[in-house]
């Protein structure tokens, strides 16, 4: 017997993050973002100044051109959305990893 249950729609979570790396969201930083987002099943979208791009696309992230001191938005939806947001927030706050120089 078939059931008419609709699939459960997941909630979109969002957060505003501030870029502290002195070079902004440059190619290497975007690569670190893609490494993180690629480990998760959740759909990830980054937004800056009205433009939204896939958080799993290196060139799309770089095209946003987010400079140091600016904030961008992260929207995630999926089963592991909270874990992705946590890890990505920590990455951005660290200046995008080991080599990231933070503005003081």
C-alpha positions as CSV (number, residue, x, y, z in Angstrom):
1,X,0.0,0.0,0.0
2,X,1.5,3.3,-1.1
3,X,1.6,6.3,1.3
4,X,1.1,9.9,0.2
5,X,3.7,11.3,2.6
6,X,5.4,14.3,1.3
7,X,9.2,14.4,1.7
8,X,10.3,16.4,4.7
9,X,11.6,19.8,3.5
10,X,14.8,20.8,5.3
11,X,15.2,24.2,6.7
12,X,17.6,26.7,5.3
13,X,20.1,27.9,7.8
14,X,22.1,31.1,7.3
15,X,24.9,33.1,8.9
16,X,26.7,36.3,8.2
17,X,30.5,35.9,8.2
18,X,33.2,38.6,8.2
19,X,36.4,38.1,6.1
20,X,39.4,38.8,8.3
21,X,42.1,37.6,5.9
22,X,44.1,40.6,4.7
23,X,43.8,39.4,1.1
24,X,40.1,38.9,1.3
25,X,38.4,35.9,-0.4
26,X,41.2,35.2,-2.8
27,X,41.8,32.0,-4.8
28,X,43.6,30.1,-2.0
29,X,40.9,31.1,0.5
30,X,38.1,30.1,-1.9
31,X,39.9,26.7,-2.3
32,X,39.8,26.1,1.4
33,X,36.1,26.9,1.4
34,X,35.5,24.4,-1.4
35,X,37.4,21.7,0.6
36,X,35.1,22.2,3.5
37,X,31.8,22.4,1.6
38,X,32.8,19.5,-0.6
39,X,32.8,17.2,2.5
40,X,29.1,17.8,3.1
41,X,25.9,16.8,1.4
42,X,24.2,20.1,2.2
43,X,23.5,22.6,-0.5
44,X,25.6,25.7,0.1
45,X,25.1,29.2,-1.3
46,X,27.2,32.2,-0.6
47,X,25.9,35.8,-1.0
48,X,27.6,39.1,-1.3
49,X,26.1,42.4,-2.5
50,X,23.0,40.8,-3.9
51,X,24.9,38.1,-5.9
52,X,24.5,34.5,-4.9
53,X,26.8,31.6,-6.0
54,X,27.4,28.0,-5.2
55,X,29.6,27.4,-2.2
56,X,31.0,24.4,-3.9
57,X,32.3,26.2,-7.0
58,X,35.8,27.7,-6.7
59,X,35.5,30.1,-9.6
60,X,32.1,31.3,-8.4
61,X,33.3,32.0,-4.9
62,X,36.3,34.0,-6.3
63,X,34.0,35.9,-8.6
64,X,32.3,37.4,-5.5
65,X,35.4,39.4,-4.8
66,X,34.8,39.7,-1.0
67,X,37.5,42.0,0.4
68,X,39.0,42.0,3.9
69,X,36.6,43.5,6.4
70,X,33.5,42.8,4.4
71,X,30.7,40.4,5.4
72,X,29.1,37.8,3.2
73,X,26.2,35.4,3.8
74,X,26.2,31.6,3.9
75,X,22.9,29.7,3.3
76,X,22.9,26.0,3.8
77,X,20.2,23.3,3.5
78,X,20.5,19.6,4.0
79,X,21.0,16.9,6.6
80,X,24.5,18.1,7.7
81,X,23.8,21.8,7.4
82,X,24.7,22.7,11.1
83,X,28.0,20.9,11.0
84,X,28.9,22.6,7.7
85,X,28.1,26.0,9.1
86,X,30.2,25.4,12.2
87,X,33.2,24.3,10.3
88,X,32.9,27.0,7.7
89,X,32.5,29.7,10.3
90,X,35.7,28.5,12.1
91,X,37.6,28.5,8.8
92,X,36.6,32.1,7.9
93,X,37.3,33.3,11.5
94,X,40.8,31.8,11.3
95,X,41.7,33.8,8.2
96,X,41.1,30.7,6.0
97,X,43.5,28.3,7.5
98,X,47.1,28.0,8.5
99,X,48.6,30.5,6.1
100,X,45.8,33.1,6.4
101,X,47.0,36.4,7.8
102,X,44.4,38.2,9.8
103,X,43.9,41.9,9.9
104,X,44.6,43.3,13.4
